[in-house]
Amino acid sequence: MKKFKWFVDIRKEEAWLNEQLKKGYKLVKTSSLGYYQFQKITDTNQVIKLDFQKYLTKEKLETYIELYEEFGWKRVAGSRFSSVHYWVKERDGHDELFSDAPSTGAMLHRMASYYFMMFAVLLILIPSGDGKLLYLNPKAAYLTPGLWERQGSHFVQSFLFETPFAFMRFGSTWLLIIMTLFFAIKYTKCKKQEKIFAE
């Protein structure tokens, strides 16, 4: 079975993947584009956990895999270049990847760093023109000369023709703003959770 779904929050992704496990579908492959491939299974007494890691060298990746395999985890997906790694094992009462607060805090710190980086990049990408941010003036997204001085059917035709293009200009700006706020909120939440585990 194949499914397409896109997540930014790995905890929600983890919860969704565990729901699929309960239904008898085990993750066998995934991609950063939201592609998930599942295999039908009868043994649903399993758990899947996601871990967030920054870029790992080949040696660090091998050590990382060996460490978790010693505790019964099997790596399903992830690579040296991907941030999210997918682990599965039989439920045995020791179903958490991190058994201590410092390890959980370290993962939250890595996630917070990622969210902050995404926030900063998107903040830079929010366009502005002549010192006026476009999202404050929707009319600025309409580039047809003299559009607002036209009247009657001539205005309506020009307005309707230009609107899809204006929406792409204006809409992309708002999409960037929404995503920027989203990553700012995720960063704040991760930092708060990180403080809890640091105490």
MODELLER restraints for C-alpha pairs under 7 A, 6 or more apart:
rsr = mdl.restraints
at = mdl.atoms
rsr.add(forms.Gaussian(group=physical.xy_distance, feature=features.Distance(at['CA:1:A'], at['CA:37:A']), mean=5.86, stdev=0.5))
rsr.add(forms.Gaussian(group=physical.xy_distance, feature=features.Distance(at['CA:1:A'], at['CA:38:A']), mean=5.10, stdev=0.5))
rsr.add(forms.Gaussian(group=physical.xy_distance, feature=features.Distance(at['CA:1:A'], at['CA:39:A']), mean=6.44, stdev=0.5))
rsr.add(forms.Gaussian(group=physical.xy_distance, feature=features.Distance(at['CA:2:A'], at['CA:36:A']), mean=5.69, stdev=0.5))
rsr.add(forms.Gaussian(group=physical.xy_distance, feature=features.Distance(at['CA:2:A'], at['CA:37:A']), mean=4.50, stdev=0.5))
rsr.add(forms.Gaussian(group=physical.xy_distance, feature=features.Distance(at['CA:2:A'], at['CA:38:A']), mean=6.11, stdev=0.5))
rsr.add(forms.Gaussian(group=physical.xy_distance, feature=features.Distance(at['CA:3:A'], at['CA:35:A']), mean=6.10, stdev=0.5))
rsr.add(forms.Gaussian(group=physical.xy_distance, feature=features.Distance(at['CA:3:A'], at['CA:36:A']), mean=5.16, stdev=0.5))
rsr.add(forms.Gaussian(group=physical.xy_distance, feature=features.Distance(at['CA:3:A'], at['CA:37:A']), mean=6.44, stdev=0.5))
rsr.add(forms.Gaussian(group=physical.xy_distance, feature=features.Distance(at['CA:4:A'], at['CA:34:A']), mean=5.20, stdev=0.5))
rsr.add(forms.Gaussian(group=physical.xy_distance, feature=features.Distance(at['CA:4:A'], at['CA:35:A']), mean=4.74, stdev=0.5))
rsr.add(forms.Gaussian(group=physical.xy_distance, feature=features.Distance(at['CA:4:A'], at['CA:36:A']), mean=6.04, stdev=0.5))
rsr.add(forms.Gaussian(group=physical.xy_distance, feature=features.Distance(at['CA:5:A'], at['CA:34:A']), mean=4.92, stdev=0.5))
rsr.add(forms.Gaussian(group=physical.xy_distance, feature=features.Distance(at['CA:5:A'], at['CA:35:A']), mean=6.67, stdev=0.5))
rsr.add(forms.Gaussian(group=physical.xy_distance, feature=features.Distance(at['CA:6:A'], at['CA:34:A']), mean=4.77, stdev=0.5))
rsr.add(forms.Gaussian(group=physical.xy_distance, feature=features.Distance(at['CA:7:A'], at['CA:13:A']), mean=6.01, stdev=0.5))
rsr.add(forms.Gaussian(group=physical.xy_distance, feature=features.Distance(at['CA:10:A'], at['CA:50:A']), mean=6.89, stdev=0.5))
rsr.add(forms.Gaussian(group=physical.xy_distance, feature=features.Distance(at['CA:14:A'], at['CA:48:A']), mean=6.89, stdev=0.5))
rsr.add(forms.Gaussian(group=physical.xy_distance, feature=features.Distance(at['CA:14:A'], at['CA:49:A']), mean=6.13, stdev=0.5))
rsr.add(forms.Gaussian(group=physical.xy_distance, feature=features.Distance(at['CA:14:A'], at['CA:50:A']), mean=6.12, stdev=0.5))
rsr.add(forms.Gaussian(group=physical.xy_distance, feature=features.Distance(at['CA:17:A'], at['CA:48:A']), mean=6.97, stdev=0.5))
rsr.add(forms.Gaussian(group=physical.xy_distance, feature=features.Distance(at['CA:18:A'], at['CA:47:A']), mean=6.35, stdev=0.5))
rsr.add(forms.Gaussian(group=physical.xy_distance, feature=features.Distance(at['CA:18:A'], at['CA:48:A']), mean=6.00, stdev=0.5))
rsr.add(forms.Gaussian(group=physical.xy_distance, feature=features.Distance(at['CA:20:A'], at['CA:26:A']), mean=6.81, stdev=0.5))
rsr.add(forms.Gaussian(group=physical.xy_distance, feature=features.Distance(at['CA:21:A'], at['CA:44:A']), mean=5.93, stdev=0.5))
rsr.add(forms.Gaussian(group=physical.xy_distance, feature=features.Distance(at['CA:22:A'], at['CA:44:A']), mean=5.54, stdev=0.5))
rsr.add(forms.Gaussian(group=physical.xy_distance, feature=features.Distance(at['CA:24:A'], at['CA:40:A']), mean=5.71, stdev=0.5))
rsr.add(forms.Gaussian(group=physical.xy_distance, feature=features.Distance(at['CA:24:A'], at['CA:41:A']), mean=5.15, stdev=0.5))
rsr.add(forms.Gaussian(group=physical.xy_distance, feature=features.Distance(at['CA:24:A'], at['CA:42:A']), mean=6.06, stdev=0.5))
rsr.add(forms.Gaussian(group=physical.xy_distance, feature=features.Distance(at['CA:24:A'], at['CA:44:A']), mean=5.72, stdev=0.5))
rsr.add(forms.Gaussian(group=physical.xy_distance, feature=features.Distance(at['CA:25:A'], at['CA:38:A']), mean=5.52, stdev=0.5))
rsr.add(forms.Gaussian(group=physical.xy_distance, feature=features.Distance(at['CA:25:A'], at['CA:39:A']), mean=5.40, stdev=0.5))
rsr.add(forms.Gaussian(group=physical.xy_distance, feature=features.Distance(at['CA:25:A'], at['CA:40:A']), mean=4.74, stdev=0.5))
rsr.add(forms.Gaussian(group=physical.xy_distance, feature=features.Distance(at['CA:25:A'], at['CA:41:A']), mean=5.94, stdev=0.5))
rsr.add(forms.Gaussian(group=physical.xy_distance, feature=features.Distance(at['CA:26:A'], at['CA:38:A']), mean=5.17, stdev=0.5))
rsr.add(forms.Gaussian(group=physical.xy_distance, feature=features.Distance(at['CA:26:A'], at['CA:39:A']), mean=5.17, stdev=0.5))
rsr.add(forms.Gaussian(group=physical.xy_distance, feature=features.Distance(at['CA:26:A'], at['CA:40:A']), mean=6.42, stdev=0.5))
rsr.add(forms.Gaussian(group=physical.xy_distance, feature=features.Distance(at['CA:26:A'], at['CA:41:A']), mean=6.61, stdev=0.5))
rsr.add(forms.Gaussian(group=physical.xy_distance, feature=features.Distance(at['CA:27:A'], at['CA:37:A']), mean=5.99, stdev=0.5))
rsr.add(forms.Gaussian(group=physical.xy_distance, feature=features.Distance(at['CA:27:A'], at['CA:38:A']), mean=4.49, stdev=0.5))
rsr.add(forms.Gaussian(group=physical.xy_distance, feature=features.Distance(at['CA:27:A'], at['CA:39:A']), mean=6.45, stdev=0.5))
rsr.add(forms.Gaussian(group=physical.xy_distance, feature=features.Distance(at['CA:28:A'], at['CA:37:A']), mean=5.76, stdev=0.5))
rsr.add(forms.Gaussian(group=physical.xy_distance, feature=features.Distance(at['CA:28:A'], at['CA:38:A']), mean=5.47, stdev=0.5))
rsr.add(forms.Gaussian(group=physical.xy_distance, feature=features.Distance(at['CA:28:A'], at['CA:39:A']), mean=6.48, stdev=0.5))
rsr.add(forms.Gaussian(group=physical.xy_distance, feature=features.Distance(at['CA:28:A'], at['CA:76:A']), mean=6.01, stdev=0.5))
rsr.add(forms.Gaussian(group=physical.xy_distance, feature=features.Distance(at['CA:29:A'], at['CA:36:A']), mean=5.92, stdev=0.5))
rsr.add(forms.Gaussian(group=physical.xy_distance, feature=features.Distance(at['CA:29:A'], at['CA:37:A']), mean=5.07, stdev=0.5))
rsr.add(forms.Gaussian(group=physical.xy_distance, feature=features.Distance(at['CA:29:A'], at['CA:76:A']), mean=6.88, stdev=0.5))
rsr.add(forms.Gaussian(group=physical.xy_distance, feature=features.Distance(at['CA:29:A'], at['CA:77:A']), mean=6.11, stdev=0.5))
rsr.add(forms.Gaussian(group=physical.xy_distance, feature=features.Distance(at['CA:30:A'], at['CA:36:A']), mean=4.51, stdev=0.5))
rsr.add(forms.Gaussian(group=physical.xy_distance, feature=features.Distance(at['CA:30:A'], at['CA:37:A']), mean=6.23, stdev=0.5))
rsr.add(forms.Gaussian(group=physical.xy_distance, feature=features.Distance(at['CA:30:A'], at['CA:77:A']), mean=6.51, stdev=0.5))
rsr.add(forms.Gaussian(group=physical.xy_distance, feature=features.Distance(at['CA:45:A'], at['CA:90:A']), mean=5.99, stdev=0.5))
rsr.add(forms.Gaussian(group=physical.xy_distance, feature=features.Distance(at['CA:45:A'], at['CA:91:A']), mean=5.72, stdev=0.5))
rsr.add(forms.Gaussian(group=physical.xy_distance, feature=features.Distance(at['CA:46:A'], at['CA:88:A']), mean=6.90, stdev=0.5))
rsr.add(forms.Gaussian(group=physical.xy_distance, feature=features.Distance(at['CA:46:A'], at['CA:89:A']), mean=5.54, stdev=0.5))
rsr.add(forms.Gaussian(group=physical.xy_distance, feature=features.Distance(at['CA:46:A'], at['CA:90:A']), mean=4.27, stdev=0.5))
rsr.add(forms.Gaussian(group=physical.xy_distance, feature=features.Distance(at['CA:46:A'], at['CA:91:A']), mean=4.99, stdev=0.5))
rsr.add(forms.Gaussian(group=physical.xy_distance, feature=features.Distance(at['CA:47:A'], at['CA:88:A']), mean=5.62, stdev=0.5))
rsr.add(forms.Gaussian(group=physical.xy_distance, feature=features.Distance(at['CA:47:A'], at['CA:89:A']), mean=5.69, stdev=0.5))
rsr.add(forms.Gaussian(group=physical.xy_distance, feature=features.Distance(at['CA:47:A'], at['CA:90:A']), mean=6.31, stdev=0.5))
rsr.add(forms.Gaussian(group=physical.xy_distance, feature=features.Distance(at['CA:47:A'], at['CA:91:A']), mean=5.95, stdev=0.5))
rsr.add(forms.Gaussian(group=physical.xy_distance, feature=features.Distance(at['CA:47:A'], at['CA:95:A']), mean=6.87, stdev=0.5))
rsr.add(forms.Gaussian(group=physical.xy_distance, feature=features.Distance(at['CA:48:A'], at['CA:86:A']), mean=6.99, stdev=0.5))
rsr.add(forms.Gaussian(group=physical.xy_distance, feature=features.Distance(at['CA:48:A'], at['CA:87:A']), mean=5.53, stdev=0.5))
rsr.add(forms.Gaussian(group=physical.xy_distance, feature=features.Distance(at['CA:48:A'], at['CA:88:A']), mean=4.32, stdev=0.5))
rsr.add(forms.Gaussian(group=physical.xy_distance, feature=features.Distance(at['CA:48:A'], at['CA:89:A']), mean=6.76, stdev=0.5))
rsr.add(forms.Gaussian(group=physical.xy_distance, feature=features.Distance(at['CA:49:A'], at['CA:86:A']), mean=6.06, stdev=0.5))
rsr.add(forms.Gaussian(group=physical.xy_distance, feature=features.Distance(at['CA:49:A'], at['CA:87:A']), mean=5.22, stdev=0.5))
rsr.add(forms.Gaussian(group=physical.xy_distance, feature=features.Distance(at['CA:49:A'], at['CA:88:A']), mean=6.33, stdev=0.5))
rsr.add(forms.Gaussian(group=physical.xy_distance, feature=features.Distance(at['CA:49:A'], at['CA:97:A']), mean=6.86, stdev=0.5))
rsr.add(forms.Gaussian(group=physical.xy_distance, feature=features.Distance(at['CA:50:A'], at['CA:84:A']), mean=6.53, stdev=0.5))
rsr.add(forms.Gaussian(group=physical.xy_distance, feature=features.Distance(at['CA:50:A'], at['CA:85:A']), mean=5.63, stdev=0.5))
rsr.add(forms.Gaussian(group=physical.xy_distance, feature=features.Distance(at['CA:50:A'], at['CA:86:A']), mean=4.80, stdev=0.5))
rsr.add(forms.Gaussian(group=physical.xy_distance, feature=features.Distance(at['CA:50:A'], at['CA:87:A']), mean=6.19, stdev=0.5))
rsr.add(forms.Gaussian(group=physical.xy_distance, feature=features.Distance(at['CA:51:A'], at['CA:84:A']), mean=5.67, stdev=0.5))
rsr.add(forms.Gaussian(group=physical.xy_distance, feature=features.Distance(at['CA:51:A'], at['CA:85:A']), mean=5.18, stdev=0.5))
rsr.add(forms.Gaussian(group=physical.xy_distance, feature=features.Distance(at['CA:51:A'], at['CA:86:A']), mean=6.64, stdev=0.5))
rsr.add(forms.Gaussian(group=physical.xy_distance, feature=features.Distance(at['CA:52:A'], at['CA:83:A']), mean=5.43, stdev=0.5))
rsr.add(forms.Gaussian(group=physical.xy_distance, feature=features.Distance(at['CA:52:A'], at['CA:84:A']), mean=4.71, stdev=0.5))
rsr.add(forms.Gaussian(group=physical.xy_distance, feature=features.Distance(at['CA:52:A'], at['CA:85:A']), mean=6.40, stdev=0.5))
rsr.add(forms.Gaussian(group=physical.xy_distance, feature=features.Distance(at['CA:52:A'], at['CA:107:A']), mean=6.22, stdev=0.5))
rsr.add(forms.Gaussian(group=physical.xy_distance, feature=features.Distance(at['CA:52:A'], at['CA:110:A']), mean=6.86, stdev=0.5))
rsr.add(forms.Gaussian(group=physical.xy_distance, feature=features.Distance(at['CA:52:A'], at['CA:111:A']), mean=6.57, stdev=0.5))
rsr.add(forms.Gaussian(group=physical.xy_distance, feature=features.Distance(at['CA:53:A'], at['CA:83:A']), mean=4.97, stdev=0.5))
rsr.add(forms.Gaussian(group=physical.xy_distance, feature=features.Distance(at['CA:53:A'], at['CA:84:A']), mean=6.32, stdev=0.5))
rsr.add(forms.Gaussian(group=physical.xy_distance, feature=features.Distance(at['CA:53:A'], at['CA:110:A']), mean=6.76, stdev=0.5))
rsr.add(forms.Gaussian(group=physical.xy_distance, feature=features.Distance(at['CA:54:A'], at['CA:83:A']), mean=5.51, stdev=0.5))
rsr.add(forms.Gaussian(group=physical.xy_distance, feature=features.Distance(at['CA:54:A'], at['CA:110:A']), mean=7.00, stdev=0.5))
rsr.add(forms.Gaussian(group=physical.xy_distance, feature=features.Distance(at['CA:55:A'], at['CA:80:A']), mean=5.89, stdev=0.5))
rsr.add(forms.Gaussian(group=physical.xy_distance, feature=features.Distance(at['CA:55:A'], at['CA:81:A']), mean=5.56, stdev=0.5))
rsr.add(forms.Gaussian(group=physical.xy_distance, feature=features.Distance(at['CA:55:A'], at['CA:82:A']), mean=7.00, stdev=0.5))
rsr.add(forms.Gaussian(group=physical.xy_distance, feature=features.Distance(at['CA:55:A'], at['CA:83:A']), mean=6.74, stdev=0.5))
rsr.add(forms.Gaussian(group=physical.xy_distance, feature=features.Distance(at['CA:56:A'], at['CA:80:A']), mean=5.07, stdev=0.5))
rsr.add(forms.Gaussian(group=physical.xy_distance, feature=features.Distance(at['CA:57:A'], at['CA:80:A']), mean=6.48, stdev=0.5))
rsr.add(forms.Gaussian(group=physical.xy_distance, feature=features.Distance(at['CA:58:A'], at['CA:80:A']), mean=6.84, stdev=0.5))
rsr.add(forms.Gaussian(group=physical.xy_distance, feature=features.Distance(at['CA:61:A'], at['CA:80:A']), mean=6.46, stdev=0.5))
rsr.add(forms.Gaussian(group=physical.xy_distance, feature=features.Distance(at['CA:72:A'], at['CA:89:A']), mean=6.26, stdev=0.5))
rsr.add(forms.Gaussian(group=physical.xy_distance, feature=features.Distance(at['CA:73:A'], at['CA:87:A']), mean=5.94, stdev=0.5))
rsr.add(forms.Gaussian(group=physical.xy_distance, feature=features.Distance(at['CA:73:A'], at['CA:88:A']), mean=5.57, stdev=0.5))
rsr.add(forms.Gaussian(group=physical.xy_distance, feature=features.Distance(at['CA:73:A'], at['CA:89:A']), mean=4.99, stdev=0.5))
rsr.add(forms.Gaussian(group=physical.xy_distance, feature=features.Distance(at['CA:74:A'], at['CA:87:A']), mean=5.46, stdev=0.5))
rsr.add(forms.Gaussian(group=physical.xy_distance, feature=features.Distance(at['CA:74:A'], at['CA:88:A']), mean=5.28, stdev=0.5))
rsr.add(forms.Gaussian(group=physical.xy_distance, feature=features.Distance(at['CA:74:A'], at['CA:89:A']), mean=6.18, stdev=0.5))
rsr.add(forms.Gaussian(group=physical.xy_distance, feature=features.Distance(at['CA:75:A'], at['CA:86:A']), mean=5.82, stdev=0.5))
rsr.add(forms.Gaussian(group=physical.xy_distance, feature=features.Distance(at['CA:75:A'], at['CA:87:A']), mean=4.51, stdev=0.5))
rsr.add(forms.Gaussian(group=physical.xy_distance, feature=features.Distance(at['CA:75:A'], at['CA:88:A']), mean=6.47, stdev=0.5))
rsr.add(forms.Gaussian(group=physical.xy_distance, feature=features.Distance(at['CA:76:A'], at['CA:86:A']), mean=5.34, stdev=0.5))
rsr.add(forms.Gaussian(group=physical.xy_distance, feature=features.Distance(at['CA:76:A'], at['CA:87:A']), mean=5.64, stdev=0.5))
rsr.add(forms.Gaussian(group=physical.xy_distance, feature=features.Distance(at['CA:76:A'], at['CA:88:A']), mean=6.80, stdev=0.5))
rsr.add(forms.Gaussian(group=physical.xy_distance, feature=features.Distance(at['CA:77:A'], at['CA:85:A']), mean=5.85, stdev=0.5))
rsr.add(forms.Gaussian(group=physical.xy_distance, feature=features.Distance(at['CA:77:A'], at['CA:86:A']), mean=5.08, stdev=0.5))
rsr.add(forms.Gaussian(group=physical.xy_distance, feature=features.Distance(at['CA:78:A'], at['CA:84:A']), mean=6.08, stdev=0.5))
rsr.add(forms.Gaussian(group=physical.xy_distance, feature=features.Distance(at['CA:78:A'], at['CA:85:A']), mean=4.42, stdev=0.5))
rsr.add(forms.Gaussian(group=physical.xy_distance, feature=features.Distance(at['CA:78:A'], at['CA:86:A']), mean=6.28, stdev=0.5))
rsr.add(forms.Gaussian(group=physical.xy_distance, feature=features.Distance(at['CA:98:A'], at['CA:104:A']), mean=5.82, stdev=0.5))
rsr.add(forms.Gaussian(group=physical.xy_distance, feature=features.Distance(at['CA:101:A'], at['CA:197:A']), mean=5.25, stdev=0.5))
rsr.add(forms.Gaussian(group=physical.xy_distance, feature=features.Distance(at['CA:102:A'], at['CA:197:A']), mean=6.56, stdev=0.5))
rsr.add(forms.Gaussian(group=physical.xy_distance, feature=features.Distance(at['CA:102:A'], at['CA:198:A']), mean=6.68, stdev=0.5))
rsr.add(forms.Gaussian(group=physical.xy_distance, feature=features.Distance(at['CA:105:A'], at['CA:194:A']), mean=4.91, stdev=0.5))
rsr.add(forms.Gaussian(group=physical.xy_distance, feature=features.Distance(at['CA:105:A'], at['CA:197:A']), mean=5.35, stdev=0.5))
rsr.add(forms.Gaussian(group=physical.xy_distance, feature=features.Distance(at['CA:105:A'], at['CA:198:A']), mean=6.44, stdev=0.5))
rsr.add(forms.Gaussian(group=physical.xy_distance, feature=features.Distance(at['CA:108:A'], at['CA:190:A']), mean=5.69, stdev=0.5))
rsr.add(forms.Gaussian(group=physical.xy_distance, feature=features.Distance(at['CA:108:A'], at['CA:194:A']), mean=5.63, stdev=0.5))
rsr.add(forms.Gaussian(group=physical.xy_distance, feature=features.Distance(at['CA:109:A'], at['CA:191:A']), mean=6.98, stdev=0.5))
rsr.add(forms.Gaussian(group=physical.xy_distance, feature=features.Distance(at['CA:109:A'], at['CA:194:A']), mean=6.38, stdev=0.5))
rsr.add(forms.Gaussian(group=physical.xy_distance, feature=features.Distance(at['CA:111:A'], at['CA:190:A']), mean=6.96, stdev=0.5))
rsr.add(forms.Gaussian(group=physical.xy_distance, feature=features.Distance(at['CA:112:A'], at['CA:187:A']), mean=4.86, stdev=0.5))
rsr.add(forms.Gaussian(group=physical.xy_distance, feature=features.Distance(at['CA:112:A'], at['CA:190:A']), mean=5.38, stdev=0.5))
rsr.add(forms.Gaussian(group=physical.xy_distance, feature=features.Distance(at['CA:112:A'], at['CA:191:A']), mean=6.26, stdev=0.5))
rsr.add(forms.Gaussian(group=physical.xy_distance, feature=features.Distance(at['CA:115:A'], at['CA:183:A']), mean=5.33, stdev=0.5))
rsr.add(forms.Gaussian(group=physical.xy_distance, feature=features.Distance(at['CA:115:A'], at['CA:186:A']), mean=6.50, stdev=0.5))
rsr.add(forms.Gaussian(group=physical.xy_distance, feature=features.Distance(at['CA:115:A'], at['CA:187:A']), mean=5.20, stdev=0.5))
rsr.add(forms.Gaussian(group=physical.xy_distance, feature=features.Distance(at['CA:116:A'], at['CA:183:A']), mean=6.88, stdev=0.5))
rsr.add(forms.Gaussian(group=physical.xy_distance, feature=features.Distance(at['CA:116:A'], at['CA:184:A']), mean=6.79, stdev=0.5))
rsr.add(forms.Gaussian(group=physical.xy_distance, feature=features.Distance(at['CA:116:A'], at['CA:187:A']), mean=5.86, stdev=0.5))
rsr.add(forms.Gaussian(group=physical.xy_distance, feature=features.Distance(at['CA:118:A'], at['CA:183:A']), mean=6.60, stdev=0.5))
rsr.add(forms.Gaussian(group=physical.xy_distance, feature=features.Distance(at['CA:119:A'], at['CA:180:A']), mean=5.11, stdev=0.5))
rsr.add(forms.Gaussian(group=physical.xy_distance, feature=features.Distance(at['CA:119:A'], at['CA:183:A']), mean=5.29, stdev=0.5))
rsr.add(forms.Gaussian(group=physical.xy_distance, feature=features.Distance(at['CA:119:A'], at['CA:184:A']), mean=5.88, stdev=0.5))
rsr.add(forms.Gaussian(group=physical.xy_distance, feature=features.Distance(at['CA:122:A'], at['CA:176:A']), mean=6.31, stdev=0.5))
rsr.add(forms.Gaussian(group=physical.xy_distance, feature=features.Distance(at['CA:122:A'], at['CA:180:A']), mean=5.64, stdev=0.5))
rsr.add(forms.Gaussian(group=physical.xy_distance, feature=features.Distance(at['CA:123:A'], at['CA:180:A']), mean=6.20, stdev=0.5))
rsr.add(forms.Gaussian(group=physical.xy_distance, feature=features.Distance(at['CA:126:A'], at['CA:173:A']), mean=6.09, stdev=0.5))
rsr.add(forms.Gaussian(group=physical.xy_distance, feature=features.Distance(at['CA:126:A'], at['CA:176:A']), mean=6.22, stdev=0.5))
rsr.add(forms.Gaussian(group=physical.xy_distance, feature=features.Distance(at['CA:126:A'], at['CA:177:A']), mean=6.91, stdev=0.5))
rsr.add(forms.Gaussian(group=physical.xy_distance, feature=features.Distance(at['CA:127:A'], at['CA:133:A']), mean=6.82, stdev=0.5))
rsr.add(forms.Gaussian(group=physical.xy_distance, feature=features.Distance(at['CA:127:A'], at['CA:173:A']), mean=6.74, stdev=0.5))
rsr.add(forms.Gaussian(group=physical.xy_distance, feature=features.Distance(at['CA:128:A'], at['CA:134:A']), mean=5.77, stdev=0.5))
rsr.add(forms.Gaussian(group=physical.xy_distance, feature=features.Distance(at['CA:134:A'], at['CA:140:A']), mean=6.26, stdev=0.5))
rsr.add(forms.Gaussian(group=physical.xy_distance, feature=features.Distance(at['CA:135:A'], at['CA:170:A']), mean=6.40, stdev=0.5))
rsr.add(forms.Gaussian(group=physical.xy_distance, feature=features.Distance(at['CA:135:A'], at['CA:173:A']), mean=6.53, stdev=0.5))
rsr.add(forms.Gaussian(group=physical.xy_distance, feature=features.Distance(at['CA:135:A'], at['CA:174:A']), mean=6.70, stdev=0.5))
rsr.add(forms.Gaussian(group=physical.xy_distance, feature=features.Distance(at['CA:138:A'], at['CA:170:A']), mean=6.68, stdev=0.5))
rsr.add(forms.Gaussian(group=physical.xy_distance, feature=features.Distance(at['CA:141:A'], at['CA:166:A']), mean=4.80, stdev=0.5))
rsr.add(forms.Gaussian(group=physical.xy_distance, feature=features.Distance(at['CA:141:A'], at['CA:169:A']), mean=6.01, stdev=0.5))
rsr.add(forms.Gaussian(group=physical.xy_distance, feature=features.Distance(at['CA:141:A'], at['CA:170:A']), mean=5.82, stdev=0.5))
rsr.add(forms.Gaussian(group=physical.xy_distance, feature=features.Distance(at['CA:142:A'], at['CA:162:A']), mean=6.54, stdev=0.5))
rsr.add(forms.Gaussian(group=physical.xy_distance, feature=features.Distance(at['CA:142:A'], at['CA:166:A']), mean=5.25, stdev=0.5))
rsr.add(forms.Gaussian(group=physical.xy_distance, feature=features.Distance(at['CA:147:A'], at['CA:155:A']), mean=6.63, stdev=0.5))
rsr.add(forms.Gaussian(group=physical.xy_distance, feature=features.Distance(at['CA:147:A'], at['CA:158:A']), mean=6.94, stdev=0.5))
